[in-house]
Amino acid sequence: MGFLKTAFFTFAALVAASALTAPMQGAARPLEPVSPVGGEVVPLLPDVQKTVLAIPSLDERIAYFKANKDDKDLHCGTLHRSSRPLVFRFRDPGNKKGPSWNGPWKVFIGKKSDLSDARVFVVWQDPSPGPNDGDAFDPKAVHEYRIEVEGANLEVGARYYWKISCRRRCSMQCCPSHGCERSKDIAETPVSEFRTEDMAPRWIKLDGPKIFNVRDFGGRVGLGGRRVRQGMVYRGCTLNGDSQTGDIPGKIRLMPDDIVYMTDVLGIKTDLDLRTTGETGGLVVSPLGKDVNYIHRSSQSYKWLFTDKDGGKAMADNFRVFCDKANYPIYFHCSGGADRTGSLAWVLNAVLGVSRHETETDWEVTFYPDMPDANPGDWRGEHHFDEGFGKYGDADTPWNERIVLYLKSLGITEKEIETVRAILLEPATTP
């Protein structure tokens, strides 16, 4: 298979590319979709990550990493903080001599069956025939195209629709407005349906090389079997580098397309920055732009949530950000998206009734298997949560209710807790 390179049209570019979704001139040559079709379930997480997430206890997870320290798939760094590319397969039934379409291929993916809400991805593919997934190319068979799309950032447990189209180009590499006959030659698949695997986290892949550990906070099951809404809260690393002087903000890490994607597609309205004043260097406007509400609050993590009065106050103030529906969608972060971000996420998960196992793995997945500012063997930091929150309630108090009592000790009211639950939990489903 030739070299694949994927990019997507941003919201602004979609306007300019509206001709792609306009009715084609004449009949398009039909391509046959192979996979995913018929509601097929598509995995979003690497298999090795799913294996780790399924291990029931912290001790067993640590033991698994230590016992498999030479496993290159397990210790592969950033693979554990990204999603799998989507693989689409289709055939050209009218051609048994190998690929005759050079691309670029346009991949439409949306939640509506008419694809009126679709994002459009562009895939450039080497037109050379060649093997598919290790199988020798058979010139007598109907050739199967295989296209990968990266950075789709699809929700977990959701239904999606897709189609692929390609327009021939003349020697002038023309656009449709050029009007040559060759540009009217279109091939496309019918619309097909698939579902994404129902397993969090939903990783968010961005283009900035120093943007990592970004994921949707939602997708897990909370109180009463109600799912935590996706597309409402995102967590991750800082969007600009930490200040080197304490008074000059660090450089923005986002690429231009990242900013458009986070503001126009994800719709981020609030940037909640948990870093210290020294780390922000006096930053007053979010790297996402002046239209995003920037809230900076120096925050604490782990034992300092309980031993530092400012740590508790910051936690209460941060929690109240999530009580105001006008703030959503929210992106919250510290520097690496690990400790301070993880501590706030731990509290939010507990309030929403997410299981202890899912709350632990949501915190730990930041460190699988390593991270620039963390020691993967030091997952024992979780004991700070047990010791601190364990002081609230009695022996019969469930662990998540202990965290609710902690918040109430900081002045958070029952009404505020119920407000956050109403905003972030999907409605209960009826049988």
C-alpha positions, -999 to +999 in steps of 0.1 A: +000+000+000+013+034-009+020+062+015-012+076+030-016+112+042-048+124+058-060+159+064-095+173+070-113+204+059-118+227+088-151+244+093-140+274+074-127+253+045-160+233+044-178+265+033-153+268+005-156+231-003-194+231-004-192+219-040-181+186-027-215+179-013-235+194-042-253+171-066-229+156-091-232+164-128-244+132-144-243+098-129-214+089-106-195+057-111-206+034-083-180+021-058-188-008-036-184-003+002-168-033+019-162-021+055-175-009+078-211-016+067-243-028+082-238-012+116-204-029+121-187-019+154-155+000+149-129+000+177-113+034+186-087+023+211-055+003+206-060-033+216-032-031+241-048-002+258-081-020+261-063-049+277-049-027+304-082-009+310-099-042+316-075-053+344-096-050+376-072-036+402-044-011+405-020-037+419-027-060+389-023-032+364+011-022+379+022-059+379+011-063+343+033-034+331+062-046+351+058-082+338+057-070+302+083-043+303+099-057+271+066-056+252+071-028+226+034-026+219+027-020+255+055+005+261+049+025+230+045+059+245+020+082+228+000+053+213-018+051+246-029+087+244-043+086+209-071+069+189-068+042+162-071+055+127-104+046+110-100+021+082-124+022+052-124-005+025-143-004-008-141-019-043-143-007-079-165-034-094-161-021-129-123-024-130-103-057-125-070-043-135-062-025-103-067+010-091-075+036-117-085+064-094-056+085-081-074+105-055-074+126-035-102+107-018-129+126+001-143+108+031-175+121+045-183+111+081-214+123+100-242+114+124-270+121+100-278+096+073-279+123+047-244+134+058-257+170+060-235+173+092-205+155+078-169+165+083-149+160+051-115+144+053-091+143+024-068+113+019-040+113-006-031+078-017-003+065-039-021+051-070+003+021-072-016-012-068+004-033-044-006-056-015-035-050+009-028-058+045+000-082+036-019-101+009-004-102-026-022-082-052-042-103-076-047-085-109-076-109-118-096-100-087-117-069-080-092-047-062-100-035-027-091+000-018-080+006+018-080+041+032-071+053+066-085+085+083-067+099+113-080+125+137-117+118+132-121+120+170-154+101+170-176+097+201-177+063+218-208+042+215-223+063+187-238+057+152-221+072+122-226+073+084-199+075+057-193+077+020-162+081-001-159+100-034-132+108-059-131+132-089-107+127-117-082+154-126-069+165-159-033+175-167-040+210-153-050+195-119-083+213-125-111+221-101-148+215-109-151+251-121-125+244-148-153+227-168-133+200-185-150+167-192-125+147-171-134+167-139-170+155-143-159+119-140-169+110-104-168+078-084-184+073-050-198+048-026-234+048-014-238+059+023-230+031+048-234+029+085-212+019+115-211+022+152-181+030+174-171+007+202-186+017+235-154+021+255-139+053+269-118+073+267-125+092+235-091+106+226-088+139+207-060+140+182-048+175+173-020+186+149+002+206+173+032+184+180+033+193+217-004+189+223-010+156+240-032+138+265-064+154+252-096+135+256-134+138+261-143+136+298-176+120+289-186+085+276-186+066+309-217+053+328-227+072+359-256+074+383-285+052+375-269+039+344-269+073+328-240+081+305-218+111+311-225+133+281-198+135+255-189+168+238-194+188+270-161+186+289-126+180+276-094+176+296-058+177+285-025+195+286-018+232+283-025+249+250+005+271+253+039+264+268+046+272+304+063+306+310+101+306+312+103+339+330+071+341+351+059+372+334+058+363+297+033+336+285+048+306+267+043+300+230+010+287+217+013+250+208-018+249+186-017+248+149-043+271+131-065+241+122-065+230+159-079+264+170-107+262+143-114+226+153-116+233+190-138+264+187-160+256+157-163+218+158-159+210+195-174+244+203-152+252+233-165+282+252-144+281+284-107+275+289-102+266+326-065+269+333-053+252+366-016+263+364+002+287+387+006+323+379+043+317+373+034+290+347+009+312+329+032+342+329+003+367+331-017+351+303-051+368+301-065+356+268-070+319+259-048+305+231-081+296+215-089+333+211-106+362+228-141+347+222-133+319+246-139+326+283-105+323+300-105+313+337-072+311+354-071+296+389-039+283+405-049+249+418-036+220+438-036+182+436-034+151+457-028+157+495-028+194+490-065+193+483-069+186+520-039+201+537-038+235+519-068+258+525-061+274+490-063+239+475-098+233+489-109+268+479-097+264+444-114+230+441-147+246+452-143+275+428-134+252+399-164+230+406-187+260+404-174+266+368-193+234+359-225+246+376-231+272+349-245+258+317-233+289+298-197+278+303-200+247+282-183+231+264-153+234+288-117+225+283-098+222+316-061+216+320-029+222+339+005+218+324+006+182+314-031+173+321-020+148+347-020+158+384-041+189+389-063+181+360-066+145+372-075+155+407-104+177+394-115+149+371-115+124+400-139+146+419-162+152+389-163+115+381-172+106+417-200+133+418-214+119+386-214+083+399-188+069+376-175+036+390-143+035+411-126+014+385-134+038+357-124+068+378-091+051+386-083+042+350-094+077+338-067+091+361-041+064+353-044+064+315-025+097+315+005+077+326+003+047+303+031+038+300+050+070+306+047+107+303+073+135+302+066+148+337+055+115+355+070+083+367+048+054+356+058+034+387+044+061+409+007+054+404+005+051+441-004+088+441-039+074+442-034+067+479-037+105+485-073+104+473-081+074+496-065+090+526-079+125+521-115+116+510-115+087+535-118+112+564-154+121+553-183+099+563-180+066+581-171+030+573-204+025+555-202+056+534-196+048+496-164+062+483-181+086+459-203+099+486-173+107+507-161+130+479-196+147+478-192+153+516-157+168+509-172+192+485-200+202+509-173+209+536-160+235+511-193+252+508-207+234+477-244+230+481-266+200+472-283+222+446-249+229+429-241+192+429-275+183+414-270+211+388-238+195+376-254+161+374-283+175+354-260+191+329-235+163+325-256+131+328-278+120+299-315+114+306-324+080+320-334+056+293-368+039+295-371+002+288 
